[in-house]
Amino acid sequence: MTSATPQIPGTTPFDGEQARKGYALNKMCFSFNDAANREAFVADEEGYMRRYGLNEEQAAAIRSRQVLQLIAAGGNAYYLAKFAGIFKLDMQDIGAQQTGMSKQAFQAKLNAAAFQ
């Protein structure tokens, strides 16, 4: 990140540098809007990643299914949601990963905040 980018502890701001870094990853995730592409990915993940030119950091993040690694590799949350959907993960699953909580604990935290 550039020195002009505000530093927020525990976050990776999606700035121009991250956009350039994650272009191939985000382009691949965008392709998942099409059901045939989702099926092609599930059938051959490695080949599909090569098709989009993912680098090893991005490919490792895809293999790990860990949102924070995907964001660090240049992933944008809006495109990553399309990837997560292939595995029937929703935004609460993603939030739980980002906070290091179980999905149930994350949901309880959301509910507690909503009813304060």
C-alpha positions in Angstrom: 0.0 0.0 0.0 1.1 3.5 -0.6 1.9 5.8 2.2 -1.1 8.0 1.2 -3.5 5.1 2.0 -5.0 5.4 5.5 -3.9 2.5 7.7 -6.7 0.8 9.5 -5.5 -1.9 11.9 -6.7 -5.4 10.8 -7.9 -4.3 7.4 -6.5 -4.2 3.8 -8.0 -1.2 2.1 -9.0 -1.9 -1.5 -7.1 0.9 -3.3 -5.5 1.2 -6.7 -2.6 -0.9 -5.8 -4.8 -3.7 -4.5 -7.0 -3.4 -7.6 -4.0 -3.9 -9.9 -2.7 -6.7 -7.7 -6.0 -8.6 -7.7 -7.1 -8.0 -11.3 -6.8 -11.6 -12.4 -8.4 -12.9 -9.2 -11.3 -10.5 -9.4 -11.8 -11.1 -13.1 -12.0 -14.9 -12.4 -14.5 -14.4 -9.5 -16.6 -12.1 -11.8 -16.8 -15.0 -14.3 -18.8 -16.9 -11.7 -21.8 -14.9 -12.6 -22.3 -17.6 -15.2 -23.4 -21.0 -14.0 -21.3 -22.7 -16.7 -18.2 -21.0 -15.3 -19.0 -22.1 -11.8 -19.3 -25.7 -13.0 -16.1 -25.5 -15.0 -14.3 -24.2 -11.8 -15.6 -27.0 -9.6 -14.7 -29.6 -12.3 -11.0 -28.3 -12.6 -10.0 -25.6 -10.1 -6.3 -25.6 -11.1 -7.0 -25.4 -14.8 -9.6 -22.7 -14.3 -7.1 -20.6 -12.2 -4.5 -21.1 -14.9 -7.0 -19.9 -17.5 -7.2 -16.6 -15.7 -3.5 -16.3 -14.9 -3.6 -16.3 -11.1 -0.3 -16.0 -9.5 0.7 -18.5 -6.7 -0.4 -16.2 -3.9 -3.8 -15.9 -5.4 -4.1 -19.6 -6.3 -3.0 -20.6 -2.7 -5.7 -18.2 -1.3 -8.3 -19.8 -3.6 -7.3 -23.3 -2.4 -7.4 -22.2 1.3 -10.9 -20.7 1.0 -9.8 -18.1 3.5 -11.3 -14.7 2.9 -8.5 -12.8 4.6 -5.9 -14.5 2.4 -8.0 -13.7 -0.7 -8.3 -10.0 0.3 -4.5 -9.9 0.9 -4.0 -11.3 -2.6 -6.0 -8.4 -4.0 -9.5 -9.8 -3.8 -12.5 -7.4 -3.7 -15.3 -8.4 -1.4 -18.0 -8.0 -4.0 -16.2 -10.4 -6.4 -15.2 -12.8 -3.6 -18.8 -13.2 -2.6 -19.4 -14.8 -6.1 -16.6 -17.3 -5.3 -18.0 -18.0 -1.8 -21.4 -18.7 -3.3 -20.0 -21.7 -5.1 -19.5 -23.3 -1.8 -22.8 -22.1 -0.3 -21.1 -19.6 1.9 -22.9 -16.4 2.8 -21.8 -13.0 4.1 -22.1 -14.3 7.7 -19.7 -17.1 6.9 -17.3 -14.6 5.5 -17.7 -12.2 8.5 -17.1 -15.1 10.9 -13.8 -15.9 9.0 -12.7 -12.3 9.1 -13.3 -12.0 12.8 -11.9 -15.5 13.7 -15.3 -16.5 15.2 -17.6 -19.4 14.5 -20.6 -18.6 12.4 -22.9 -19.1 15.4 -20.8 -16.7 17.5 -20.7 -14.1 14.8 -24.5 -14.4 14.3 -25.0 -14.0 18.1 -22.7 -10.9 18.1 -24.8 -9.4 15.2 -28.0 -10.1 17.0 -26.8 -8.6 20.2 -25.8 -5.4 18.4 -29.1 -5.2 16.6 -31.1 -5.4 19.8 -29.2 -2.9 21.9 
